[in-house]
Amino acid sequence: MEFDSGIRSVGEVQVTDFETRAYPEAPASISEQARSYLQSPSPMSGAAAPIDASDMAAWESLIAERDAALVGIITSHLPAELPVEESSFEIDGTTTYVLRPHHVDDGTATPLYLDIHGGALIFGGGELCRLLSSAMALGRPMITWSVDYRMPPKHPYPAALDDCLAVYRRLLEERSPQDIFVGGASAGGNLAAALMLRAKDEGLTMPAGLVLRTPEVDLTESGDTFRTLNGIDNALQPLMQTNLLYANGADLADPYLSPLFGNLRGFPPTFLQTGTRDLFLSNTVRMHRRLLAAGVETELHVFEAMPHGGFGGGTPEDVDLAQSVLTFLERHRQSDAGAPHGTASWV
């Protein structure tokens, strides 16, 4: 197999571009639905991220285009109305959606789950945040809070982390830490882990559990699979250009930007998930080893042939993942609000 190394420089940082490679055949070891998903065009195809971090118009156009496309994809797979009660509140101008499935009790004994959306630290805001979080809330026997945190190009680091911390402080006013969970996928996993570091540094109590699905915990992209799975993951490519935009000149290795390099002692029990075709496989397994070394209770779930973000949400493997998350949450619940169990879908 021949291909370009794909490595170039932007400033003083090496950027690994997406590689066009001979795509491996989907293995017979996964479901038919998952095999079909692996043959789908990459959701990341289309306009490339602008190299010039100062080109605000280009970044805003890219974000609007991809967010609109994802809203269309998600709404096409959902009923017109979800059985979820929605409300919202603001902290310093940042909206947080409060999402309660109709089968979940509205009492103060019901645990709260802080869902931090993904999207490469630049996508997934606004209507997309509300829509996706509403669907995902159905899979939890909890009330979900989803923060529509500020993002680049107008609001680079540390705006998003500041917003997540402000919402976490509000959570601690509403529930005891034993009835609070925090989770995020991809970029949301970055912010969820960074939030734990920031909260710990500011003397705040840790939540009952942390869920990190294929987390973007290393913005330096130093792990092995940024090379070995570049072009193999059909859902994700290296994100150094967006990482630099988000960091806004800060050191990418700073633990608040790359939580993998932080002091993880004192973290809550942590659920980690990835797949053997996930570009962030190295991120996730390295985070698992760091957590173990720090004495943190942690579990790692690696799914066969799964790319970044799963197989689209409807395969047996996705259902298995959702059930695994639900089992983790229920095992670490400290109180029982008497609500029915979750439905293990869209978690």
N, C-alpha and C positions, 0 to 999 in steps of 0.2 A: 504494500500500500504506500502510495506517495502522496504527501500533502505538505503544504507550507507550514512552518513552525507556528505562524499566526501571532508571533510576539513582536510588538513594536513599542515605542516609547511615547508617552504623553507627558511632557515635562520631565520629571525625574522618576516617573513611575512606569513600570512595564505593564503593557496592556495586552492581554491575550485575546485575540479576535476569535469569532466563531469559525470553526473549521468545517469544510465540506469533506466528509469522509464516506467511505462505503458503509452504509448503515447495516448493522448486523440483523439477521433474521430474528423475528420474535420467537422465543423458545417455546417448546411444547409444554413446558412446566407451568405455564400460567393459563388463565382462563381465556376462552375464545374472545370475550369482550376486551380483555386487556391486550391480547395480541392485535386486535383491530385498532385499538387506540395507538399502539406503538407505530402503526403504519400511517397515522394521520400527519398532515403537514404541521410543522412547528408553529405553535401560537406566537412565537417570538419572531416569525418571519415578517417582512415588511420593512418599513423605513428604519434605518439604523439610527442609533443614538447620536446626537451631534457631538463632534469631538471638542468643539469650542464651548467650554462651560459658560461663557458669557453670552452665548446666543440664546437669550431668554425666549424669543419668539419661536425658535425651532424646538426648544424643549417643551414649551407649552403646547405646541401643535402636536408633537409626538404623544404627550400625555393624554391630551383630549382624544386623539384618534384611538389609542389603545384602550382607554377606559370605556369609550363608547362601544367599541367592538366587544369587550367583555360583558358589558351590560346586556347587549343583544344576545350573546351566547347564553348567559345565565337565565335571562327571562324566558328564553325559548324552552328551557328545561324545567321551569317552575309553573305551578298553577297561578292563575291571575291573583288570587289572594292566599296568603299563607296563614295558618292558624296561630298567628303570633300577634300579641298586643304590643304596639310600638309607642314609645314616647321618647323624649330627648330633653337634655338640659345643656347649658353652656358653662364653661369655666374659662374666663378671660377670652371669650370669643370663640373658643373651640368647642364644637358640638360632640356630645357623647350620646349615642343611641342606647335606650334601655329596651330590651327585647325579652318578652316573657311568653313562651309557648302556652297555649290555652290550658294544657293539661298540668302546668306547673303552678303550685300554690303561690299566692302573692304575699304571703306572710313574711315577717322579719326573720323567721327561722330558715327560709330558703337560701341556700348559698348563692353567692354572686361570682360570676366568671368574667374577668376582663379579657376580651378578645381583641388582640392587636392585629390589624389586617396586614397582609403581605402586599407585594407590588414593587420590589426593587428599591424601596424607600422613596419612590416618586409617583407610583401608580396606586390606584385603588381607593381614592378619596371620594367624598361626596356621595352621590347616589349609589355608586358601586359599593362603597363601605356599608351603607345601610342595607342594600339588597343582599349581599353575600352574608353579612352577619346575621340577618334575619333567617336565612335558610339554614345556616350552621347552628343557630340557637335551638332549632328543633331537636337536635340530637343530644341535648343536655338537660338533665333534671334540675336546672338552675335558671336563674335570671342572668342574662348576658348583658354586659355593658360593652359597647364597642366605640372606641374613641376615634373620631375622624381627625387624626393628628395633622398638624401642618407639615408641609413637605416642600422640597425644592421644586422649581428654581427660586421661588420667592422666599421660602423659609427653610434654609439649610440647617444642619446641625448647629446647636442642640435643640432646635424648636420641637421636633417630634418627641424627643426624650423628655423634655420639659413638660409637654402636654400629657404624656403617659404618666409621669410622676404626679402631676396635679390630680389626675383621675384616680390614681392609686391612693393618694391621701384621702380623697373623698370616699373611696371604698372602705377605708379603715374607719371612717366616721359612721358608716352604715352597718358594718358587720365586724365581728371579731375576726382576727386573722385566720382562725381555724375554719371559717366559712367563706374564705376567699380563694379563688383560683385565678391564675394568670396563664395565658397561652397565646401563641402566635405561630404562624407558618412563614417560612422564608424570611423576608424582611421583617415581618411581624415577630419572628423568632429572635431576630437580632435585637429588636426593641424590648421584647419581653425579658431576655437575658440581661441586657444593659440596664433595664429597670430594676432588676434584682440587685445589681451592683450599686446602682445609684441609691436605691432605698436603703440598702445595708450601710452605705457610707453616711447617709443622713440619719441613721439611728432608727429607721422604721422597721417594724416587725415583718418577717417574711410571711407569705401566704401559705395555705395548706398544701399547695402543689403547683407545679410549673409544667406546662405542656409545650414542647418545642418540636414542631414538625418541620423537617428538612431546613434547619435554621441557617440563616446567613450570618454566622457568628465570626467570620474572618473576612473583613473587607480588604485585607491585603491579598487575598486569594492565593495563599501560599501552599494549600493542600495539594496532594498528588492528583486527585480526581479533577482538578481544574484543567489538567492536561490530558489525563487518560480517558476522561469521559466527555471532553469537549468535542461536540459534534455527534456524540452518541445519545446524550439526553435530548429527547425531541421536544422538550418544553422550556429549556433554559440554555442560555449561553453566558460566558463571562460578562461581568457587570462593572468592570473597573471604571468605565466612563461615568456611570451613574454613582458609583461609590465616591469618586472624586467630587462630583457635583454636590452630593450630600454632605461630605466632610468639610467642604468650603475652606480648604487649607489646613485643617487640623490633621494631626498624625493618624493615619489609618490604623496603626497598631495600638492606639489608645484603647484601653478596655471598654470605655463607654461607646466606642465605635466598633471595636472587635472584641466582644465579651470573652471569646476563647482565651484571650491573654490576661484576663482578670483574675483576681483572687476569689475563687468559687466557694471557699469555706463558708458554711452557714447557709448555703442555698437550700431551698425547700426540696422535698422529693420531686424528681424530675423525670418526665416521660420524653424520650427522644425517638424520632422516626425518620427513616430514609429508605432508599432503595438502591439496588445494585446498578441502576442506570442514572442515578441522581447525581448531577454535577456537584451537589453539596454533600455527597457521601463522606468525603474527607472531613468537611466541617463537623458533621454529626458524630462520626466515630471518634474524632479527636476531642470533641466536647465531652463525650461519654467517658473517655479515659481521664480527662482532666477532672471531671466531677467525682469519679471513683477515687482518684488520688487525693481529692479534698475531703473525702469521707462522706460524700453526699449519697443518699439513697437514690438510685437511678436505674432506669431500665431502657434498653435500646432495642428497637424493633426495625429490622432490615427486611424489606420486601423484595422478593425475586423479580428482577427485570423492571421494577417500578422506577419511572423517571421522576423528576422534580414535580411535587404537587399531586402525585398519584396518577391514576388511570382515568381521570375525568369525572369521578364521583359515583358511577353506577355499576361498577364491576364487583364481583365477589371479593376481590382483594381490597377495594375501597371500603366495602361493608365490614370486612375483617378489621381493617385499620380503625374505622369508626368505633367498632365494638371494643377494641383494645383501649382506645382513649377513654371510653365510657367506663370500662372496668377500672382503669386507673383512678378516674375521678371519684367513683363510688367507694373505692377502697380507702381513699384519703378524706372522705367526708367525715366531719366531726359531729355533725348533727343531722337528724333525719326530719325533714319538714313534712313528712307524710305524703309527699308528692309521688306520683307514679314515676317509674324509671324512664330514662330517655329512650329514644327510638333508634339509636345507633345509625342515623343517617345524616349526612352533611356535616359531621363533626370535623 
